[in-house]
Amino acid sequence: MESNWATEHLQVIRTLMERSAVYRRALAPIMLFSGVIGIAWSLAAWQFQITSAIGFVRFWSFAAVAALIGSLLLVRRQALKDREPFWSPPTRRIAQAMFLPLAVGFVIGVCVFVVYAKPSVSDSPTGSLEIEGLYWLPAVWAILQGCAMHSAGFFAPRGLRLFGWAQALAGCVVLFWFACKDSGDLAWWISHLLMGLFFGVLHLAYGAYLYLTEKGKNVA
């Protein structure tokens, strides 16, 4: 039994290594799509003046769902193109590596929503009308997603781990900056701007890098 388990896991790891180039090609459109979603949502938040804490969590939760659904559809299209099963053992291994940090981020978002949805908070001037006190949330989400990308990078191209490091470190820098600054001096749109930078600009830049370098390899 243990011999079969070890053989199966070795086969999964070998397959992951062999398909590194395939995952790299599939990752480029996912990052580009997620980056466009992040930037578009950030601009929409500024346009529609999403200034409440509850509205912030709800608004960006819709963005996360849209990015997730779009990414799954892109992965499915790639799997059909390569005539491979969508939920293959390598895909399951990557999903398992990313699950814990993303689940923690989801739980934190739910907890923030529940706290600010309480009548004692939502009826106060700084509860539902201002994002005051939530400036840390984009940085924490960025750190957790960076951890997820870094974990997935052990089964995917090495650049994904570097991207995870960059996103997590950027979140730590912003979190430290907020800890040293008076939040009362910050405008409401700062949180949306950070979401656009963390989940829009960074994703778009990495997706463009993957696309251009892959195109260069094909030309060579």
Phi and psi in degrees as a GROMACS rama.xvg file:
@    title "Ramachandran Plot"
@    xaxis  label "Phi"
@    yaxis  label "Psi"
@TYPE xy
-65.1668  -34.8048  GLU-2
-64.758  -42.0173  SER-3
-65.3187  -39.3359  ASN-4
-63.196  -44.6839  TRP-5
-66.1089  -39.6864  ALA-6
-63.8922  -41.5831  THR-7
-63.5786  -43.263  GLU-8
-69.4274  -36.4898  HIS-9
-64.0713  -37.4386  LEU-10
-66.4503  -40.7277  GLN-11
-62.3272  -44.7584  VAL-12
-63.6997  -41.7222  ILE-13
-63.0726  -40.0006  ARG-14
-65.9172  -40.2248  THR-15
-60.6228  -43.1014  LEU-16
-65.957  -40.1967  MET-17
-67.776  -29.8718  GLU-18
-97.2791  15.6127  ARG-19
-56.9339  -42.7982  SER-20
-65.2962  -36.849  ALA-21
-65.4797  -44.4946  VAL-22
-64.4206  -32.9148  TYR-23
-64.5936  -42.1587  ARG-24
-66.6662  -38.8626  ARG-25
-71.102  -27.0267  ALA-26
-73.7674  -31.027  LEU-27
-59.1939  -53.1456  ALA-28
-64.8522  -30.719  PRO-29
-66.0124  -45.3384  ILE-30
-65.9289  -40.5125  MET-31
-63.533  -43.8298  LEU-32
-64.4525  -45.6268  PHE-33
-63.4881  -38.0056  SER-34
-64.1764  -41.5006  GLY-35
-64.0386  -41.657  VAL-36
-60.9068  -46.2786  ILE-37
-62.301  -44.0539  GLY-38
-68.3646  -43.4142  ILE-39
-62.5806  -42.2809  ALA-40
-66.6983  -37.7682  TRP-41
-63.6452  -43.2126  SER-42
-66.3477  -38.498  LEU-43
-65.9351  -37.7685  ALA-44
-62.4179  -40.3545  ALA-45
-68.2127  -39.0638  TRP-46
-67.2712  -42.0691  GLN-47
-92.4349  3.47432  PHE-48
55.6256  58.3711  GLN-49
-79.1552  93.4305  ILE-50
-108.27  -2.71149  THR-51
-95.2659  152.057  SER-52
-64.7026  -43.5371  ALA-53
-64.3415  -43.175  ILE-54
-61.843  -37.009  GLY-55
-61.8116  -49.9769  PHE-56
-64.1834  -45.1162  VAL-57
-64.016  -44.1995  ARG-58
-62.4026  -46.3567  PHE-59
-79.6663  -18.668  TRP-60
-66.6392  -39.442  SER-61
-62.5959  -38.428  PHE-62
-63.3485  -41.9253  ALA-63
-63.5762  -41.1086  ALA-64
-64.4968  -43.5138  VAL-65
-61.9812  -43.4665  ALA-66
-66.0155  -38.5593  ALA-67
-66.5724  -46.949  LEU-68
-62.7183  -45.3473  ILE-69
-61.6579  -40.4495  GLY-70
-65.3205  -41.5156  SER-71
-62.958  -39.7192  LEU-72
-65.9989  -38.4116  LEU-73
-66.2481  -40.8524  LEU-74
-64.6801  -41.0773  VAL-75
-63.0839  -40.9867  ARG-76
-64.0212  -39.8179  ARG-77
-65.3309  -39.7822  GLN-78
-65.0178  -42.2543  ALA-79
-65.0721  -37.2026  LEU-80
-64.3517  -39.6108  LYS-81
-88.9021  1.88609  ASP-82
57.0882  48.9535  ARG-83
-124.593  155.936  GLU-84
-66.1957  144.104  PRO-85
-66.9606  -49.4199  PHE-86
-99.7265  66.4288  TRP-87
-81.3037  164.24  SER-88
-54.6431  -41.9506  PRO-89
-62.8174  -39.0647  PRO-90
-63.9387  -40.7662  THR-91
-62.8264  -38.375  ARG-92
-65.7244  -40.8638  ARG-93
-65.8868  -42.2818  ILE-94
-62.9158  -40.0047  ALA-95
-64.7474  -36.6716  GLN-96
-66.5601  -33.5181  ALA-97
-88.9136  -15.0684  MET-98
-62.6655  -48.9912  PHE-99
-60.9926  -52.2543  LEU-100
-60.8018  -40.4821  PRO-101
-67.6221  -37.1423  LEU-102
-65.7348  -39.198  ALA-103
-63.0232  -42.8005  VAL-104
-60.9873  -39.2107  GLY-105
-64.4802  -44.2173  PHE-106
-64.1623  -40.3102  VAL-107
-62.0422  -43.0627  ILE-108
-61.2101  -42.1361  GLY-109
-63.8268  -41.9856  VAL-110
-63.6444  -42.0126  CYS-111
-62.6978  -42.6955  VAL-112
-62.0175  -44.3563  PHE-113
-64.9346  -41.8719  VAL-114
-62.8618  -46.5081  VAL-115
-78.3764  -13.3666  TYR-116
-83.853  -8.93874  ALA-117
-64.5777  141.872  LYS-118
-57.2831  -37.0713  PRO-119
-66.3388  -24.0763  SER-120
-95.869  -45.1788  VAL-121
-67.0741  -22.9687  SER-122
-85.642  -9.30182  ASP-123
-85.077  156.989  SER-124
-60.9949  -30.5623  PRO-125
-100.268  9.36729  THR-126
-87.6129  -78.7261  GLY-127
-88.5799  -13.3094  SER-128
-94.5048  -16.2864  LEU-129
-134.856  153.702  GLU-130
-91.0544  11.1538  ILE-131
-53.3855  130.352  GLU-132
94.0803  -7.95865  GLY-133
-106.671  11.1089  LEU-134
-65.294  -21.6173  TYR-135
-77.3981  -22.169  TRP-136
-62.9603  -46.1236  LEU-137
-58.0119  -38.4681  PRO-138
-66.2693  -41.825  ALA-139
-65.576  -43.4098  VAL-140
-60.4804  -40.2429  TRP-141
-64.6702  -41.1321  ALA-142
-62.5032  -44.3059  ILE-143
-67.3324  -40.5348  LEU-144
-68.9203  -33.6552  GLN-145
-61.2373  -40.2754  GLY-146
-63.4079  -40.0627  CYS-147
-64.2366  -44.0115  ALA-148
-64.6039  -38.9118  MET-149
-64.9713  -40.4801  HIS-150
-65.3669  -42.7763  SER-151
-67.4355  -25.7964  ALA-152
-65.0893  -17.8737  GLY-153
-73.0924  -15.3655  PHE-154
-117.784  11.4855  PHE-155
-141.259  -175.822  ALA-156
-55.1846  147.696  PRO-157
-60.6981  -29.2614  ARG-158
-59.8933  -26.8406  GLY-159
-67.2261  -35.2454  LEU-160
-66.5765  -40.1645  ARG-161
-64.7805  -38.3543  LEU-162
-63.3093  -41.4677  PHE-163
-61.6283  -42.4117  GLY-164
-60.7301  -46.0911  TRP-165
-61.3871  -43.967  ALA-166
-68.1961  -43.0339  GLN-167
-66.5203  -42.0947  ALA-168
-66.0346  -39.3197  LEU-169
-61.8049  -40.6501  ALA-170
-64.1136  -38.8679  GLY-171
-65.3931  -40.8586  CYS-172
-62.4055  -45.7913  VAL-173
-65.6345  -39.7615  VAL-174
-62.8546  -42.4634  LEU-175
-65.7599  -38.9515  PHE-176
-62.567  -42.3764  TRP-177
-65.7926  -34.7249  PHE-178
-65.5242  -27.423  ALA-179
-95.775  0.580935  CYS-180
-121.37  150.916  LYS-181
-78.1396  118.326  ASP-182
-65.6308  -18.9637  SER-183
-67.7377  -17.9748  GLY-184
-86.7963  -1.40106  ASP-185
-100.248  143.038  LEU-186
-80.1946  159.013  ALA-187
-64.3592  -29.3037  TRP-188
-78.5366  -5.8559  TRP-189
-60.3512  -41.0298  ILE-190
-62.4641  -43.3235  SER-191
-67.3512  -36.7619  HIS-192
-62.7289  -42.5108  LEU-193
-64.6201  -40.1525  LEU-194
-61.3556  -41.3116  MET-195
-64.9655  -35.2431  GLY-196
-73.4691  -48.2813  LEU-197
-67.9636  -46.3438  PHE-198
-107.511  1.50611  PHE-199
-116.211  -68.7064  GLY-200
-63.9579  -46.4511  VAL-201
-62.6511  -43.5254  LEU-202
-65.2493  -42.5781  HIS-203
-63.9013  -41.6994  LEU-204
-64.9631  -43.2949  ALA-205
-67.8298  -39.6959  TYR-206
-63.1196  -40.8587  GLY-207
-64.8823  -40.0654  ALA-208
-61.093  -46.6915  TYR-209
-61.7843  -43.0043  LEU-210
-65.2975  -45.4631  TYR-211
-70.0465  -40.8392  LEU-212
-69.6755  -36.5884  THR-213
-66.3434  -39.3909  GLU-214
-64.9929  -38.9489  LYS-215
-64.5565  -39.1878  GLY-216
-65.2253  -39.2637  LYS-217
-65.9406  -37.7735  ASN-218
-67.0462  -40.8222  VAL-219
